[in-house]
Amino acid sequence: MSLGRIISIVSFAQAILLATAYSQINKGTVQDFQQTAIARENQLWQSFSGSHFNVATFEPWLANDFLSIDGSGKIISKEDTHTPCFFSSHQILEPQVRLLSPTSYAFVYKVSVTGSCNNHTSQTGTTLVSDIWKESKGKWMVQLHTETIIPVKK
């Protein structure tokens, strides 16, 4: 079998997977799915609201094989996610959702936050965020989270 034929078969299989993903979005529209994804992400951010980080509401959103690359470039696993950060406000800006498979999607956005870490370091500003969400046993969880801090213009 030629390489061109193999590529055609793989491309056809990918198209079928994406068509299946779109048809399995709870019989709703893509826009409904995007709104649900935004709501899910906002629930995750609520773990950082108030006067302290709420581990009990945060950890259930993380896949067992969760990884994060924070704004400083540090790689963090699920076991290392206990953070002393909290935010008095957050706002998700310019959200983009892309289905990757019937059970996964990428969610890319900017988030504007006001808060602090370690009870003194200001964390006010805007960050670019990329998350990969996957569904397992009917529950959506974050598998990968990355952050890129947008420098404040002076």
Summary of the structure (lengths in Angstrom):
residues: 154
radius of gyration: 17.9
end to end distance: 59.1
largest distance: 63.0
contacts: 391
relative contact order: 0.16
helix: 31%
strand: 44%
